[in-house]
């Protein structure tokens, strides 16, 4: 559970800062007007970095392929979840 929280927090944090600094292209303006493609890519990178940090600090038995898989899955899932939440918020 801790590793998943670390990965999602790293993803959200990097998505926010990269999106604020470099965000110019909207991801899906009708659903979430402030989300950008640059922020989404930053979030994906943050998820992978968070998984790598978790591996080296706490879970050294994980393979690099596990780290990449977890980072990609969590990064994409958190973005899709955020967009779905925004869609629900705007539909009611």
C-alpha positions in Angstrom: 0.0 0.0 0.0 2.8 2.4 0.9 4.5 2.0 -2.5 1.2 2.7 -4.4 0.7 5.9 -2.3 4.3 7.0 -3.0 3.9 6.4 -6.7 0.5 8.3 -6.9 1.7 11.2 -4.8 4.9 11.5 -6.9 2.7 11.4 -10.1 0.3 14.1 -8.8 3.1 16.3 -7.6 5.2 16.2 -10.8 2.0 16.5 -13.0 1.1 19.7 -11.1 4.5 21.3 -11.3 5.3 20.3 -14.9 1.8 21.4 -15.9 2.1 24.7 -14.2 5.6 25.4 -15.7 5.3 24.0 -19.2 1.6 23.2 -19.8 0.3 24.7 -23.0 -1.7 22.0 -24.7 -5.0 21.0 -23.0 -5.5 17.3 -22.4 -9.3 17.3 -22.6 -10.6 20.8 -22.1 -14.3 19.9 -22.0 -13.8 17.6 -19.0 -10.9 19.2 -17.2 -9.9 22.6 -18.5 -6.7 22.9 -16.4 -5.1 19.6 -17.3 -2.5 19.6 -19.9 -0.7 17.1 -22.0 2.6 18.3 -20.5 1.3 17.8 -17.0 0.0 14.3 -17.9 3.5 13.3 -19.2 5.1 14.8 -16.1 2.7 12.7 -14.0 3.7 9.6 -15.9 7.4 10.5 -15.3 6.6 11.2 -11.6 4.9 7.8 -11.2 8.0 6.0 -12.7 10.4 8.1 -10.5 8.2 7.4 -7.4 8.3 3.7 -8.1 12.1 3.8 -8.6 12.5 5.7 -5.4 10.3 3.2 -3.5 12.4 0.4 -4.9 15.7 1.9 -3.8 14.5 3.0 -0.4 12.2 0.2 0.7 11.7 -2.6 -1.8 15.1 -3.5 -3.2 13.8 -7.0 -4.3 11.8 -5.4 -7.1 13.1 -5.7 -10.6 13.4 -2.7 -12.9 10.7 -4.2 -15.1 8.4 -4.2 -12.0 9.2 -0.6 -11.3 8.5 0.4 -14.9 5.2 -1.6 -15.0 4.0 -0.2 -11.7 4.9 3.4 -12.7 3.3 3.1 -16.1 0.1 1.4 -14.7 -0.2 3.8 -11.8 0.6 6.9 -13.8 -2.0 6.1 -16.5 -4.6 4.9 -14.0 -4.3 8.0 -11.9 -4.7 10.3 -15.0 -7.7 8.3 -16.2 -9.2 8.4 -12.7 -8.8 12.1 -12.5 -10.4 12.7 -15.8 -13.3 10.3 -14.9 -13.8 12.2 -11.6 -13.8 15.5 -13.5 -16.4 14.1 -15.9 -18.6 13.0 -13.1 -18.2 16.4 -11.4 -19.2 18.3 -14.5 -22.2 16.0 -15.3 -24.1 16.7 -12.1 
